[in-house]
């Protein structure tokens, strides 16, 4: 067989199903869409998350996060496996050399009749072998390795945007907790003033013990809430510091939730964009591609393997002579091996790989559905939260007015100060709930941005 003929055979056929990118029907528009044209995922993350402190925090996360570093090493390892899988396509070369010399004796007598010293011929040779990829088994293995490497890279991208979402929403949560702590401290001062007033009036017999106890309960509840909020703030700061590769400590922050709300118009694009942008979907697609190639490897295992071998070298009958003397030789050959009886192993292997492909296909389709559901849910949530915030703002304004009117009535002698306390007990929780709604609305920005597949491109 000539070398040219061997090359033709190695490209003769590739067994197994050819890879086709999966097609899945998606709706024309997202449920809850209609906020704007375009797609916010096209923007760099710095144009979406404009807070300088948040940008500095995220930069540290991308540079120092240990999980990302570990994933990067996994990606590099996966790329090396592509080279390993591709190596059988090319001939392999090797070398070898051997020689020995020694003496054998027992009880003072030589074992050999020719004398006490025995010598084996020395040799040195180069060898070459080449397995012909007649059925495309190696090429399918390369395809599988390449897909696995791409899957690892997409998993790294997915980790990047997952961390972006976690850190950005955590940063916004810190702003929420700061605002709630401020409200709590204001309420503490108000309740403390009320309690002091009631204590004085109780001594004068103006109010009874019930009103004093109510003021004490309101103050104690607020005083308990303050350290609980401080505990949440410290825990969240420590978590964000850890994600950024920093020692636990304070997280610098600025701005307010209102500023995020006022500058947070979004555009979701069309559902088909998600399939091409989201790294988790792209990773599932590459896993499906690898599973498809593995089916081809299993099918090619039914067929024989043909290898070409060759060797050339030198030999010497005695160490006293140079190994690289005038004694030399060479040889070429071909080997054919193939299965006859495997007790169902090959058939079961093919069936297993096909089932693995179907499982990967189902995983891919589920990832698409999950992505569409996540985006639609966030769009609807954002839409409804605008209504919720509007109503809650009206409620807070009404409570503030009721507190002001109650104070005015008290000053004019139309009511007791207990009426002021009663309205304050409604106002402060409503204010904190409003801050929570504003946080949820602001958090829709990094959430939706990453759900649409933005932020992993460098």
Buried (B, 14 or more C-beta within 10 A) or exposed (E): EEEEEBEEBBEEEBBBEEBEEBEEEBEEEBBBBEBEEEBBBBBEBEEBBEBEEBEEBBEBBBEEBEEBEEBBEBBEEBBEBBEEBBEBBEEEEEEEEEBEEEEEEEEEEBEEEEEEEBBEBBBBBEBBBBBBBBBBBBBBBBBBBBBBBBBBBBBBBBBBBBBBBBBBBBBBBBBBBBBBBBBBBEBBEBBBBBBEBBBEBBEEEEBEEEBBEBBBEBBEBBBEBBEEBEEBBEEBBBBBBBBBBBEEEEBEBEBBBEBBBEEBEBBBBEBEBBBEBBBBBBBBBBBBBBBBBBBBBBBBBBBEBBBBBBBEBBBBEEBEBEBEEEBEEEEEEEEEEEEEEEEEEBEEBBEEBBEBBEEBBEBBBEBBEBBBEBBBBBBBBBBEBEEBBEEBBEBBEBBBEBBEBBBEBBEEEEBBBBBBBBBBBBBBEBBBBBBBBBBBBBBBBBBBBBBBBBBBEE
